């Protein structure tokens, strides 16, 4: 196989594990009030983890089902404004698209000097000129961005495995921001697996790159694989199960993550290993790398963020019509038929 990667460009991050963060940093946070703003996917899991680590957690949420859930879970729930006033540390866990407005209207007027604001993604701060996020200069700004969905953040805390996250410090007004960041990361359970030090900008870029380059390119590989087999006349139920519906491939991805892209091949037969190693090089395509670099440069230059902001301002849901077009691809109809015939039940999800 031809390796085209320029390895001299590879640089390493600082990684924090439990043993790198002293218990005094966690202890110091027990004297603070931590407000979770938004009790959704991340909000609920992070609130429960912090409470189990001995933190004093309150919730800031609007009047809705999430508020009821937080009360059922035994939390004191206030308005976003009230929680901002009463907390020392605010964890912003509302959807990214509304953060700038909520921050301006409900959080900023109630902030006082020396508080800490934590984000779970770097997007709004990294692209602040575009998203309109206006951060005051007298507060600490930190980020703990889990590489894990909300339920996973909770499950992996409970199992003791922890979860990876990207952590960063954007603004250190008090001189204590790093201590707060590390103490909070340990209390959340992420230093059990590894908290990787990045920046808000790098986190936002990497996240968008996965969504805009790796994800769609992988989707195209999947589609092309299905199309070749369907057009070659194999039974469609067998094709869909073979390529992805059995879930077998997700085990391969898990093994790739745990032991290595090539190392995981040992779980496959010699025929499988010989076949993929001899045929693999056929798919090396410089064009693909060029397209990936193009997506990355649109992210880095802010072109994507500006386009997304314009699309949201136009009023009607910009994602719905794109999704509608994607759902009209013939493969979807086939997929639905196959699921039905296989007695798979997507309504359960
Ligand atoms: P959710 O969509 O689950 O958060 C919903 C919460 O925000 C609810 O409490 C919801 O209440 C509230 N909310 C929604 N609209 C408003 C509004 N207009 N005013 C006030 N509150 C509102 O968010 P996530 O947990 O998915 O994401 C939170 C943060 O975590 C984001 O920054 C995201 O990028 C980051 N993140 C998310 C991950 C994930 O897997 N989901 C992974 C890593 C980071 P209601 O809807 O009833 O209004």
Boltz pocket constraint, residues with backbone or C-beta under 6 A from the ligand:
constraints:
  - pocket:
      binder: B
      contacts: [[A, 37], [A, 38], [A, 39], [A, 40], [A, 41], [A, 42], [A, 43], [A, 61], [A, 62], [A, 64], [A, 65], [A, 66], [A, 92], [A, 93], [A, 94], [A, 95], [A, 96], [A, 98], [A, 102], [A, 119], [A, 120], [A, 121], [A, 145], [A, 146], [A, 147], [A, 148], [A, 149], [A, 150]]
      max_distance: 6.0
